[in-house]
């Protein structure tokens, strides 16, 4: 690991005035900067849960900037709320722009999104393919497990009460095979179980929209997902991988894993896959390349 690198927590004020909590994990002092990763977390959680992922990326020469999405973690907004359908993608656009201004010329900028964060990152990449150098999708919410009746109820709620927030129904036992992961999730005061009708509509409708755009994909992308995922439907990831051009999208299904593939009992194959893909696309940094500001 990188014992002499210090994580920091700061605040970013979005263009609409809401504050977003920023987590920065820089590379160690004197370590060449290979790239910068912007990390986008999933539903109900926060960027701080990805410190172990960030530290692994630090070891490989990547600085990491994560942020708590609107209505999550230490950021502003009602828990699980969503003021407009584009809000999360708009926030990510500001995060990418901010990261670019802090990153030396020639240093790659990579998005890594998990679950809902993977959907948001994919939506952003589809709209702004030239603004990032690579994309990593971890168990992205490209498919959801929702019945026809639930979809009908959601359409009604989205029209009459889009800001109504209810329990998200997430079954924590399907996060990971490691019971310690579930226990830590349940005991985390920054984790919540709220979701608004508008946010639920985004999750249900956004995945198929991304899959429909897969054939025109032009962002170097690694798609890694769990075959035994009970929280999002892996069929969405399979459909995206089947439709996307092979020259742009590499995919791997970890058949026996649950949703949080970086938090499984043995996550080494997942990290190995990520490292190998990054190594093939992001060369090692020259020794005289400056660090990010």
Backbone bond lengths (Angstrom), bond angles and torsions (degrees), N, CA, C in turn:
res aa  C-N    CA-C-N  psi(-1)  N-CA   C-N-CA  omega(-1)  CA-C   N-CA-C  phi
1 X - - - 1.452 - - 1.528 109.89 -
2 X 1.331 115.75 -174.68 1.464 120.43 -175.78 1.522 109.68 -116.33
3 X 1.343 118.10 80.94 1.457 120.72 -170.95 1.512 114.19 -66.42
4 X 1.353 118.52 -22.77 1.458 118.90 -176.26 1.519 112.56 -98.08
5 X 1.336 118.98 9.99 1.452 120.70 173.30 1.525 108.17 -97.32
6 X 1.311 116.81 138.61 1.456 122.05 -173.40 1.522 109.99 -112.23
7 X 1.322 116.37 123.02 1.458 120.79 175.84 1.521 108.87 -75.20
8 X 1.320 116.50 145.58 1.463 121.14 178.72 1.521 110.10 -128.89
9 X 1.324 115.06 152.18 1.456 122.78 176.41 1.516 107.57 -121.20
10 X 1.315 117.38 125.72 1.462 121.62 -178.40 1.525 108.73 -139.85
11 X 1.319 115.46 -177.37 1.464 121.06 -177.99 1.517 110.28 -122.97
12 X 1.306 115.82 136.14 1.457 122.97 175.13 1.522 107.72 -116.63
13 X 1.323 116.73 129.08 1.455 120.49 178.67 1.519 108.99 -95.20
14 X 1.331 116.16 115.62 1.459 121.25 -179.96 1.525 109.76 -69.98
15 X 1.316 115.77 168.00 1.462 120.55 -174.49 1.520 112.57 -63.14
16 X 1.341 117.85 -23.01 1.469 119.89 179.10 1.520 112.50 -91.64
17 X 1.342 116.47 4.34 1.458 120.72 175.34 1.508 115.49 97.11
18 X 1.331 118.36 -11.03 1.467 119.97 178.17 1.523 110.34 -76.08
19 X 1.320 115.65 146.04 1.461 121.34 -179.84 1.521 110.61 -93.52
20 X 1.331 115.18 136.35 1.455 122.42 175.38 1.519 108.92 -116.97
21 X 1.325 116.57 133.57 1.460 121.36 178.43 1.525 109.79 -78.05
22 X 1.327 116.59 131.53 1.464 123.16 -177.37 1.524 109.97 -112.95
23 X 1.324 116.32 130.99 1.464 122.34 175.58 1.528 107.55 -112.82
24 X 1.322 116.99 122.04 1.461 121.09 177.42 1.519 110.30 -115.68
25 X 1.325 115.14 130.01 1.460 122.22 174.79 1.536 107.01 -120.06
26 X 1.329 118.48 94.93 1.467 120.01 -178.45 1.526 111.22 -78.55
27 X 1.324 115.71 162.76 1.458 119.52 172.00 1.525 108.54 -72.32
28 X 1.313 116.85 163.72 1.464 121.14 -179.54 1.518 111.18 -63.86
29 X 1.308 115.56 150.65 1.457 120.94 177.97 1.529 109.87 -58.84
30 X 1.325 116.07 129.26 1.454 121.64 -179.42 1.509 114.24 89.39
31 X 1.345 117.43 -10.02 1.461 120.49 179.10 1.532 109.48 -83.60
32 X 1.326 118.75 128.54 1.472 120.21 178.41 1.524 111.36 -58.39
33 X 1.312 115.64 139.01 1.461 121.53 -179.57 1.524 109.38 -87.40
34 X 1.309 115.86 117.63 1.460 121.93 -176.58 1.530 112.05 -91.88
35 X 1.323 116.84 -32.59 1.452 121.62 -179.47 1.512 110.07 -176.11
36 X 1.326 115.80 172.19 1.463 122.65 178.14 1.523 107.81 -123.47
37 X 1.333 115.76 131.18 1.456 122.26 179.69 1.517 109.33 -111.34
38 X 1.337 116.64 127.26 1.461 122.29 172.00 1.523 106.89 -99.45
39 X 1.333 115.92 121.13 1.459 122.12 -171.42 1.529 110.00 -105.68
40 X 1.339 115.98 131.29 1.467 122.14 -176.72 1.535 108.42 -121.79
41 X 1.333 116.32 115.41 1.468 121.45 -174.03 1.525 112.39 -81.89
42 X 1.322 115.39 178.67 1.451 121.92 -175.61 1.518 114.71 -98.95
43 X 1.320 116.11 -172.18 1.454 124.14 -175.42 1.526 111.32 -64.79
44 X 1.336 115.76 131.16 1.454 121.87 172.21 1.509 115.68 78.47
45 X 1.320 118.49 -4.73 1.465 120.58 -176.04 1.518 110.92 -112.92
46 X 1.328 117.43 -152.54 1.460 121.28 -176.75 1.521 109.12 -159.88
47 X 1.329 115.95 165.25 1.463 121.09 -174.13 1.524 112.71 -66.11
48 X 1.316 117.67 -26.68 1.457 120.33 -178.81 1.518 113.72 -60.91
49 X 1.324 117.73 -21.83 1.465 120.71 178.48 1.531 112.28 -70.89
50 X 1.334 116.86 -7.37 1.459 120.67 -175.91 1.526 112.23 -107.53
51 X 1.322 116.63 20.21 1.464 118.21 -178.74 1.520 111.30 -59.37
52 X 1.329 118.00 -39.96 1.465 119.68 -179.29 1.520 111.48 -65.63
53 X 1.334 117.18 -33.43 1.461 120.59 175.95 1.523 109.60 -69.18
54 X 1.332 115.91 -44.52 1.461 120.32 179.49 1.524 111.38 -61.01
55 X 1.320 117.09 -42.06 1.468 120.09 -179.39 1.526 111.46 -65.88
56 X 1.315 116.77 -35.68 1.465 119.34 177.06 1.530 109.52 -65.69
57 X 1.328 116.92 -42.51 1.460 120.75 176.94 1.528 110.98 -64.26
58 X 1.332 116.92 -37.85 1.467 120.35 174.56 1.521 110.80 -56.74
59 X 1.329 116.12 -44.25 1.464 120.42 179.89 1.524 111.98 -58.08
60 X 1.324 115.96 -31.21 1.467 121.50 -178.15 1.527 111.96 -88.86
61 X 1.332 117.61 0.08 1.462 121.13 176.96 1.512 115.59 99.42
62 X 1.341 117.58 13.64 1.459 121.26 -178.55 1.525 110.44 -107.85
63 X 1.317 116.81 125.70 1.458 120.86 167.97 1.519 108.30 -75.58
64 X 1.330 117.00 148.66 1.459 121.31 -176.40 1.519 109.79 -127.32
65 X 1.325 115.49 132.69 1.465 122.03 171.22 1.517 108.17 -122.07
66 X 1.328 115.82 115.07 1.453 121.35 174.01 1.515 109.16 -110.19
67 X 1.299 116.33 162.21 1.458 119.69 176.61 1.515 109.14 -146.71
68 X 1.334 115.70 150.78 1.448 120.94 175.47 1.531 107.39 -82.93
69 X 1.307 116.78 121.74 1.457 120.39 -177.68 1.538 110.77 -66.60
70 X 1.324 115.22 161.15 1.462 121.25 179.27 1.528 109.89 -50.47
71 X 1.348 116.69 132.31 1.453 120.45 179.37 1.512 114.58 77.05
72 X 1.333 116.55 15.25 1.466 121.28 -177.49 1.535 110.41 -136.58
73 X 1.336 114.71 155.25 1.458 120.87 173.52 1.520 112.70 53.60
74 X 1.330 114.97 -128.97 1.460 120.79 -178.68 1.524 112.66 -99.35
75 X 1.320 117.35 12.23 1.463 121.13 177.58 1.524 110.68 -86.00
76 X 1.339 115.69 166.21 1.445 121.05 -179.73 1.516 112.51 -74.80
77 X 1.335 114.19 171.40 1.457 120.76 178.08 1.512 112.51 101.18
78 X 1.330 117.22 150.44 1.469 120.75 176.55 1.521 110.56 -62.86
79 X 1.320 116.36 142.07 1.467 120.74 -176.60 1.525 110.03 -58.67
80 X 1.333 115.72 121.00 1.453 120.91 179.22 1.513 114.53 77.17
81 X 1.318 117.08 7.24 1.459 120.28 179.67 1.525 111.90 -83.55
82 X 1.315 115.57 164.05 1.462 121.72 178.88 1.525 108.11 -153.12
83 X 1.337 117.69 106.97 1.466 119.66 -175.44 1.520 114.22 -70.49
84 X 1.327 118.08 -25.46 1.464 121.24 178.34 1.521 108.13 -153.14
85 X 1.338 118.21 153.22 1.463 119.87 -177.39 1.521 114.03 -59.46
86 X 1.337 117.85 -27.51 1.465 120.49 -176.66 1.520 113.69 -93.39
87 X 1.326 117.88 1.12 1.458 120.24 -170.66 1.533 113.30 -57.94
88 X 1.314 118.64 -45.76 1.461 120.36 -175.69 1.521 111.41 -68.27
89 X 1.321 117.83 -38.45 1.465 120.75 176.98 1.532 110.21 -69.21
90 X 1.327 117.06 -38.15 1.462 120.28 177.43 1.527 110.60 -61.61
91 X 1.326 116.64 -42.31 1.470 120.09 178.19 1.524 110.93 -63.23
92 X 1.321 116.41 -42.29 1.456 119.68 179.05 1.522 110.77 -62.72
93 X 1.324 117.55 -38.34 1.470 120.54 177.44 1.526 110.51 -59.29
94 X 1.324 117.17 -40.36 1.454 120.05 177.99 1.525 111.19 -69.06
95 X 1.330 117.06 -36.11 1.459 120.72 177.43 1.533 111.17 -64.14
96 X 1.328 115.80 -42.86 1.468 119.90 178.73 1.523 110.49 -63.99
97 X 1.315 116.53 -44.58 1.460 119.81 179.51 1.522 111.07 -61.92
98 X 1.334 116.62 -42.63 1.463 120.64 178.60 1.526 111.16 -63.62
99 X 1.339 116.29 -42.51 1.467 119.76 179.45 1.521 110.87 -64.39
100 X 1.324 117.29 -37.86 1.463 120.86 178.74 1.526 111.13 -61.38
101 X 1.318 116.81 -40.93 1.464 119.36 -177.92 1.528 111.62 -68.31
102 X 1.327 117.18 -22.99 1.464 121.70 -179.49 1.520 112.91 -93.11
103 X 1.326 116.79 -6.31 1.458 121.22 -171.72 1.521 110.87 -103.69
104 X 1.338 118.75 130.79 1.473 120.49 178.04 1.524 111.83 -58.46
105 X 1.317 116.19 150.20 1.461 121.49 177.84 1.525 109.98 -57.14
106 X 1.308 115.50 138.82 1.454 120.94 177.24 1.511 115.00 87.72
107 X 1.338 117.68 -7.09 1.464 120.63 179.05 1.530 108.68 -89.61
108 X 1.326 119.17 124.52 1.469 121.47 -176.84 1.527 112.56 -63.97
109 X 1.322 115.37 146.43 1.460 122.71 174.86 1.527 108.25 -115.49
110 X 1.320 115.78 126.34 1.464 122.41 -172.26 1.527 109.17 -124.53
111 X 1.314 117.43 137.50 1.457 122.11 172.48 1.515 109.66 -97.95
112 X 1.339 116.25 138.30 1.457 121.54 173.13 1.523 107.36 -130.50
113 X 1.316 117.10 114.31 1.456 121.01 -178.73 1.507 111.79 -123.18
114 X 1.333 115.86 138.15 1.468 121.48 178.96 1.525 110.20 -113.86
115 X 1.331 116.92 134.88 1.452 123.94 172.87 1.530 110.77 56.25
116 X 1.356 118.90 -118.64 1.460 119.67 175.47 1.519 110.62 -58.22
117 X 1.333 116.56 -37.86 1.462 120.21 177.28 1.514 111.96 -63.90
118 X 1.327 117.15 -31.14 1.458 120.33 175.38 1.517 111.50 -67.96
119 X 1.331 116.62 -39.25 1.462 120.26 175.97 1.521 110.51 -63.19
120 X 1.337 116.89 -46.24 1.467 121.05 -179.93 1.527 110.18 -61.82
121 X 1.334 116.77 -44.30 1.464 120.50 179.64 1.525 111.19 -63.62
122 X 1.330 117.36 -39.49 1.461 120.69 178.94 1.527 111.01 -67.53
123 X 1.326 117.13 -40.38 1.463 119.98 176.78 1.529 110.79 -61.68
124 X 1.328 115.87 -42.47 1.463 119.65 178.58 1.529 110.22 -63.81
125 X 1.332 117.12 -46.34 1.467 120.79 -177.76 1.516 111.45 -62.44
126 X 1.323 117.25 -36.87 1.468 120.40 179.04 1.524 111.04 -65.66
127 X 1.339 116.44 -35.39 1.463 120.78 -177.94 1.527 112.54 -83.98
128 X 1.347 116.82 -27.59 1.467 121.06 -175.38 1.533 110.59 -134.28
129 X 1.308 118.47 61.33 1.473 120.75 -172.14 1.516 114.18 -62.90
130 X 1.328 118.39 -26.71 1.456 119.93 -177.69 1.508 114.99 -88.11
131 X 1.337 117.87 -0.79 1.462 120.69 -174.89 1.515 113.43 -89.57
132 X 1.328 118.06 -12.56 1.458 122.56 178.99 1.518 108.89 -128.69
133 X 1.326 115.33 160.96 1.464 120.10 -178.42 1.518 112.91 -97.14
134 X 1.313 117.44 -22.49 1.465 120.42 179.90 1.521 108.83 -164.31
135 X 1.328 114.83 162.75 1.464 122.12 -176.84 1.522 109.05 -139.10
136 X 1.334 116.06 135.22 1.462 122.00 174.17 1.524 107.65 -121.09
137 X 1.325 116.49 124.51 1.460 122.69 178.84 1.518 108.90 -112.40
138 X 1.328 116.38 120.13 1.457 123.02 -179.60 1.526 109.18 -110.14
139 X 1.325 117.07 114.81 1.465 121.79 -178.18 1.527 111.53 41.45
140 X 1.331 117.92 52.99 1.468 119.75 -175.01 1.527 112.12 -67.54
141 X 1.317 115.19 150.00 1.464 120.94 -179.46 1.529 109.98 -81.34
142 X 1.334 115.55 65.13 1.457 121.26 177.74 1.526 111.64 -91.85
143 X 1.313 115.87 -9.52 1.456 121.83 175.38 1.514 108.61 -144.38
144 X 1.321 118.45 141.73 1.459 122.22 -178.29 1.518 110.25 -123.36
145 X 1.322 115.05 156.50 1.468 121.48 179.04 1.529 108.42 -101.77
146 X 1.320 115.91 83.91 1.468 121.58 -176.34 1.521 108.78 -131.28
147 X 1.327 116.75 133.78 1.455 121.28 -179.97 1.526 110.86 -77.59
148 X 1.314 116.05 166.47 1.454 120.74 178.10 1.519 112.17 -61.65
149 X 1.337 116.88 -39.31 1.464 120.69 178.24 1.520 110.58 -64.28
150 X 1.323 116.71 -42.74 1.469 119.99 178.79 1.529 110.65 -62.04
151 X 1.313 117.24 -39.63 1.463 120.35 178.12 1.534 110.97 -63.32
152 X 1.322 115.92 -40.52 1.457 119.84 179.13 1.524 110.73 -64.70
153 X 1.327 116.90 -45.91 1.457 120.47 178.43 1.520 111.04 -61.35
154 X 1.326 116.23 -39.13 1.458 120.10 -179.02 1.532 111.09 -65.66
155 X 1.330 116.60 -40.48 1.470 119.10 178.37 1.520 111.10 -60.46
156 X 1.335 116.11 -39.31 1.465 119.86 178.19 1.524 110.43 -66.67
157 X 1.336 116.66 -47.32 1.463 120.18 -179.05 1.523 112.04 -63.06
158 X 1.323 116.71 -37.79 1.461 119.88 -179.51 1.523 111.08 -61.82
159 X 1.342 116.15 -31.78 1.458 119.80 179.18 1.521 112.52 -79.98
160 X 1.340 117.14 -41.58 1.462 119.00 -171.11 1.529 113.79 -100.09
161 X 1.347 118.02 -24.71 1.468 120.62 -178.01 1.523 110.29 -149.81
162 X 1.347 117.97 64.23 1.469 120.56 -174.76 1.527 114.15 -63.85
163 X 1.333 116.60 -21.26 1.467 119.63 -177.78 1.523 112.79 -97.30
164 X 1.318 117.39 0.83 1.459 120.44 177.81 1.527 109.20 -64.27
165 X 1.339 116.41 127.03 1.458 120.98 -178.33 1.521 110.43 -111.50
166 X 1.324 114.81 133.12 1.458 121.58 -179.26 1.533 108.17 -133.40
167 X 1.330 116.98 177.28 1.455 120.62 175.83 1.520 111.10 -64.68
168 X 1.337 116.46 139.91 1.465 118.98 -175.78 1.523 113.54 -80.58
169 X 1.317 117.52 -7.78 1.462 120.32 175.87 1.518 115.19 74.57
170 X 1.332 117.82 9.85 1.462 120.49 -177.87 1.533 109.93 -66.28
171 X 1.313 116.15 126.13 1.462 121.50 178.50 1.529 108.82 -94.29
172 X 1.308 115.60 105.53 1.465 121.10 -169.02 1.522 113.31 -65.12
173 X 1.320 118.12 -20.47 1.475 118.20 -178.83 1.525 111.59 -67.57
174 X 1.344 117.21 -15.62 1.453 120.37 179.88 1.529 112.94 -96.80
175 X 1.328 117.63 9.86 1.463 119.54 176.89 1.526 110.88 -67.81
176 X 1.333 115.76 -47.76 1.463 121.96 -172.79 1.518 109.23 -157.49
177 X 1.333 116.33 158.14 1.458 120.15 172.16 1.525 111.65 -72.23
178 X 1.315 117.78 -13.74 1.461 122.45 -177.60 1.529 109.33 -88.59
179 X 1.333 118.26 112.53 1.474 119.46 -178.97 1.523 113.00 -62.40
180 X 1.333 118.05 -23.50 1.459 120.01 178.21 1.524 111.26 -66.23
181 X 1.320 117.18 -30.57 1.467 120.86 177.65 1.519 109.91 -66.86
182 X 1.328 116.50 -46.13 1.461 119.97 178.07 1.521 110.69 -62.04
183 X 1.322 117.32 -43.68 1.465 121.16 -178.89 1.524 111.08 -61.29
184 X 1.337 116.94 -45.01 1.464 120.68 179.93 1.526 111.00 -64.82
185 X 1.324 116.63 -37.51 1.464 121.36 178.32 1.526 110.42 -62.42
186 X 1.323 116.81 -47.12 1.457 121.63 -177.96 1.525 112.18 -67.09
187 X 1.331 117.05 -29.35 1.463 120.93 -177.69 1.526 113.00 -91.71
188 X 1.319 117.38 -3.88 1.466 121.78 -176.82 1.533 109.54 -78.14
189 X 1.331 118.52 117.19 1.472 120.00 -177.75 1.523 113.66 -68.83
190 X 1.325 117.83 -15.44 1.458 120.88 179.91 1.529 113.00 -92.60
191 X 1.315 116.85 -3.72 1.464 121.54 175.48 1.530 108.59 -89.20
192 X 1.328 117.71 140.12 1.465 121.23 177.99 1.526 109.68 -135.80
193 X 1.332 115.86 168.60 1.467 120.61 -178.16 1.520 112.51 -119.67
194 X 1.329 118.21 23.32 1.465 121.26 -176.82 1.525 111.62 -92.49
195 X 1.326 115.29 148.57 1.466 121.19 174.07 1.524 108.40 -152.58
196 X 1.312 116.10 134.76 1.464 120.44 177.87 1.523 109.54 -88.90
197 X 1.329 115.29 162.98 1.462 119.94 177.95 1.522 110.45 -60.74
198 X 1.322 116.72 -38.93 1.475 119.28 -179.02 1.526 110.82 -66.23
199 X 1.339 117.46 -41.16 1.461 119.86 178.55 1.522 110.79 -67.33
200 X 1.332 117.51 -40.07 1.470 120.22 177.01 1.523 110.45 -61.44
201 X 1.327 116.49 -39.40 1.460 119.66 177.91 1.508 112.20 -62.87
202 X 1.334 115.95 -38.51 1.470 119.94 176.95 1.523 110.65 -62.13
203 X 1.326 117.26 -44.41 1.459 120.90 -178.13 1.527 111.66 -65.50
204 X 1.311 116.93 -38.45 1.459 119.98 -177.93 1.524 111.49 -75.59
205 X 1.324 116.61 -41.31 1.455 119.65 -175.76 1.509 115.05 -88.18
206 X 1.343 116.81 -24.45 1.459 119.70 -174.26 1.513 114.16 -69.93
207 X 1.331 117.33 -38.64 1.461 120.24 -178.27 1.513 113.42 -59.72
208 X 1.335 118.57 -52.49 1.462 119.48 177.74 1.521 113.34 -58.02
209 X 1.323 117.55 -32.85 1.464 120.06 177.53 1.527 110.88 -64.98
210 X 1.334 116.44 -42.22 1.467 120.03 177.64 1.524 110.43 -64.95
211 X 1.324 117.32 -44.83 1.466 120.83 179.36 1.526 110.46 -59.49
212 X 1.331 117.15 -37.80 1.463 121.09 179.33 1.528 112.26 -65.42
213 X 1.333 116.76 -22.34 1.460 121.39 179.90 1.529 112.53 -94.01
214 X 1.319 117.29 -2.55 1.464 120.74 -171.54 1.522 112.91 -60.57
215 X 1.312 118.48 -37.88 1.462 120.82 -176.76 1.523 112.38 -63.23
216 X 1.322 117.93 -23.03 1.466 122.44 179.47 1.526 112.45 -101.09
217 X 1.336 117.51 15.30 1.461 121.51 -173.70 1.524 110.97 -66.35
218 X 1.348 115.78 135.91 1.467 120.37 -179.38 1.518 112.26 -138.88
219 X 1.326 116.61 32.27 1.465 122.44 176.53 1.522 108.11 -119.57
220 X 1.331 119.22 126.77 1.471 119.99 175.50 1.533 109.62 -56.26
221 X 1.317 116.56 118.62 1.464 120.73 -169.46 1.515 111.29 -134.54
222 X 1.334 115.18 136.56 1.459 122.19 169.27 1.518 107.32 -110.01
223 X 1.315 116.49 120.96 1.460 123.02 177.59 1.522 107.83 -109.20
224 X 1.325 116.31 115.74 1.463 121.99 178.75 1.528 107.56 -124.89
225 X 1.332 115.96 130.17 1.461 117.81 -174.26 1.520 110.96 -151.17
226 X 1.336 114.81 166.44 1.455 122.14 -173.66 1.521 110.87 -97.32
227 X 1.326 115.98 131.28 1.452 120.25 179.09 1.516 113.73 -72.81
228 X 1.345 117.07 -25.40 1.467 120.74 -179.00 1.531 111.00 -107.35
229 X 1.302 115.95 31.41 1.465 121.82 -179.52 1.527 109.92 -69.36
230 X 1.336 116.44 123.83 1.462 121.62 176.91 1.526 111.49 -106.20
231 X 1.337 117.61 -3.54 1.466 121.06 -176.11 1.521 111.98 -99.13
232 X 1.311 118.11 -36.07 1.465 122.02 166.46 1.524 106.56 -124.93
233 X 1.303 115.66 159.44 1.468 120.21 -177.19 1.530 109.47 -87.83
234 X 1.336 118.01 114.14 1.466 119.55 -179.96 1.515 113.76 -63.14
235 X 1.329 117.54 -12.13 1.461 119.99 177.11 1.522 111.00 -61.27
236 X 1.338 117.59 -30.39 1.454 120.47 176.91 1.516 111.80 -64.33
237 X 1.333 116.93 -42.11 1.461 120.83 177.35 1.517 111.10 -66.76
238 X 1.334 116.79 -40.22 1.464 119.58 178.77 1.528 110.88 -62.86
239 X 1.319 116.26 -41.40 1.465 119.91 -179.95 1.524 111.16 -65.48
240 X 1.324 116.51 -40.01 1.461 120.03 177.97 1.526 110.34 -63.53
241 X 1.339 116.84 -47.14 1.459 121.01 -178.58 1.531 111.40 -62.53
242 X 1.334 117.14 -37.24 1.466 120.73 -179.33 1.517 111.81 -69.26
243 X 1.337 117.23 -32.97 1.466 120.86 -175.65 1.517 113.38 -89.35
244 X 1.345 117.67 -24.50 1.465 121.23 -174.04 1.531 111.48 -77.74
245 X 1.328 118.42 148.43 1.468 121.36 176.44 1.532 110.78 -63.03
246 X 1.321 116.16 132.62 1.464 120.69 -177.57 1.524 112.20 -63.33
247 X 1.321 118.14 -26.34 1.458 119.85 -179.60 1.528 112.01 -71.46
248 X 1.337 116.62 -17.19 1.461 120.39 -178.44 1.525 112.80 -108.41
249 X 1.307 117.85 -29.25 1.465 120.67 -172.73 1.522 110.98 -124.04
250 X 1.338 115.58 123.35 1.464 122.62 171.04 1.525 107.29 -106.69
251 X 1.316 117.30 137.70 1.459 119.19 -178.71 1.519 110.77 -134.07
252 X 1.323 114.30 150.13 1.461 120.16 173.70 1.515 109.05 -147.44
253 X 1.313 115.05 127.94 1.460 121.83 175.52 1.530 108.79 -98.59
254 X 1.323 116.50 125.89 1.455 121.97 174.13 1.532 106.37 -93.57
255 X 1.321 114.88 94.51 1.459 122.16 -163.96 1.523 114.42 -57.70
256 X 1.328 118.12 -35.38 1.465 120.14 -172.54 1.525 113.82 -97.92
257 X 1.320 118.08 2.28 1.460 120.32 -175.30 1.519 111.94 -91.41
258 X 1.342 113.78 157.89 1.459 121.50 172.46 1.533 109.48 -91.67
259 X 1.317 115.97 -173.48 1.462 123.49 -166.84 1.537 114.46 -55.76
260 X 1.320 118.28 -49.85 1.465 120.92 -175.52 1.531 109.51 -86.74
261 X 1.305 115.37 82.87 1.462 120.55 -171.47 1.523 112.71 -65.78
262 X 1.327 118.82 -25.77 1.463 120.95 176.42 1.529 112.08 -80.06
263 X 1.338 116.97 -8.71 1.462 121.66 -177.96 1.521 112.72 -114.04
264 X 1.322 116.99 16.91 1.455 119.32 178.87 1.536 111.24 -76.97
265 X 1.335 115.57 165.18 1.467 120.34 -178.71 1.523 111.15 -55.90
266 X 1.311 116.13 -43.36 1.459 120.46 175.66 1.523 107.61 -122.61
267 X 1.317 115.45 91.13 1.471 121.01 -179.87 1.518 111.90 -92.78
268 X 1.329 117.67 5.43 1.467 119.71 -176.94 1.526 112.86 -57.82
269 X 1.339 119.83 -43.63 1.470 118.10 178.46 1.532 112.87 -61.29
270 X 1.330 117.40 -32.42 1.463 120.84 179.28 1.528 109.82 -68.48
271 X 1.320 116.12 -48.20 1.460 119.61 178.83 1.526 111.11 -65.09
272 X 1.328 117.14 -36.74 1.464 119.61 177.86 1.527 110.73 -63.12
273 X 1.316 116.58 -41.70 1.466 121.00 178.68 1.521 110.38 -62.47
274 X 1.316 116.49 -44.98 1.462 120.55 179.22 1.520 111.01 -62.94
275 X 1.319 116.37 -44.49 1.469 118.89 -178.36 1.530 111.78 -64.80
276 X 1.318 116.40 -42.24 1.461 119.53 -179.53 1.524 111.17 -63.88
277 X 1.324 116.44 -40.21 1.459 119.65 179.74 1.526 111.22 -67.04
278 X 1.326 116.08 -43.55 1.466 119.32 177.59 1.525 111.06 -63.68
279 X 1.324 117.32 -40.55 1.462 120.76 -178.83 1.519 111.74 -62.88
280 X 1.338 116.41 -33.33 1.461 120.16 -179.41 1.526 112.22 -75.01
281 X 1.334 116.97 -19.61 1.461 120.01 -174.57 1.519 114.41 -116.14
282 X 1.308 117.10 -22.06 1.470 120.85 -179.42 1.524 107.98 -123.60
283 X 1.326 117.83 104.46 1.469 119.64 -178.16 1.514 111.64 -65.36
284 X 1.310 115.26 160.39 1.466 120.12 175.71 1.526 109.39 -60.66
285 X 1.333 116.28 143.68 1.459 120.48 -176.93 1.525 110.55 -73.32
286 X 1.329 117.43 142.36 1.460 119.84 171.96 1.519 110.73 -64.69
287 X 1.294 116.94 151.21 1.466 120.83 -173.63 1.530 112.75 -63.89
288 X 1.332 118.10 -24.61 1.457 119.27 -176.51 1.515 112.94 -96.32
289 X 1.362 118.31 9.87 1.464 120.12 179.93 1.524 108.57 -78.15
290 X 1.346 118.53 131.01 1.458 120.36 -176.92 1.526 111.72 -71.12
291 X 1.345 115.27 160.14 1.440 120.83 174.82 1.518 110.13 -81.12
292 X 1.367 115.52 165.93 1.454 119.43 174.95 1.519 110.00 -67.30
293 X 1.335 115.28 151.77 1.465 119.28 178.89 1.510 110.27 -69.54
